Amino acid sequence: GFICQRNIIQNCTELRERARDLFQVGDIHAGIYCKKGSSNIAGCPEGSYCPNATTMVNCSAGYYCPYKSLVEDEFKCNGCGEAATEIKRTNASVVFYIIAPILLFVFVIYSAFKRWKKEEKKKASRLKADRESDNSARRNSLEQKLKNIEPKLREIQVKVESLIEEDPELYKRSASSEIFDSSQSSFKESIHSTSLQERSSLNGASLFAFLDADDSNDLTYAELNTVLGLNEYKL
C-alpha cells in the first residue's frame, strides 16, 4: 500500500485522495495497486480488480476486468473464465457480430429502395394528373371550337340542301348524306355527341367534290361562295 521513491515513503491511498482533490477531474487513481517494494504507482493488471491500493482480486468467471479495474462487474463476459485477460466471445456473439452488419446493410438498402419507390409513385401520380389536366384542357378547347363552328356548319348544310333542290341535275340528291353524317338528326346532335370521332360529321372530300362543279379538282372563289354566301367585298 506504499511506494518508496527517493527515500520517501508515500501512502498510495493518500496519493489517490490527494490527486482527486487537487486536480478536480475525478478519481484518476482509482484501480491502482501498490505491491510490496513498489517505487511507482501501478494500475491493477488485466484479469484482476483492485478495490483499494493494497488489494488485488482475480476477476470471477463470467466477467472481464480490463487494466486498472476498480470493480469486477463492469463488463459481463459469458465466455470468460476466472482472471481472463481477454474477452472470449461465444459462438452466438460471433454470429451476431457477423450477421448484424449484413442485416443493417440490407435494412438500409431496403429503406432506400422503399423511399425511391414511394417517390416514383408520387411522380407517376403527378404525371397522370398533369396528363389528365392536359387532356381535359384539350377536350374543352375542342368543345369550344366545335360550338363556335356549329352555326356555320348548319348554315352550310342548309345551303347544300337548297342547292340540291334548286338544281337536281347538277347536284345529286345523295350528296347531302355523303357530306354530312346522316346518322345524326342534326348538326347540334352531332356536335354534342359523346365521342369525338362521332363529331366529325363533315366529310371534307365529299364537300370539295360537291362544290367542284366543273370537275377541275380546284375550287374557284365563285364555287366556294355557293355555300359561303359572302358578298363581293367579304369574298
Secondary structure by P-SEA (a helix, b strand, c coil): cbbbcccccccaaaaaaaaaaacccccccccccccccccccccccccccccccccccccccccccccccccccccccccccccccbbbbcaaaaaaaaaaaaaaaaaaaaaaaaaaaaaaaaaaaaaaaaaaaaaaaaaaaaaaaaaaaaaaaaaaaaaaaaaaaacccccccaaaaaacccccccaaaaaacccccccccccaaaaaaaacccccccccccccccccccccccc
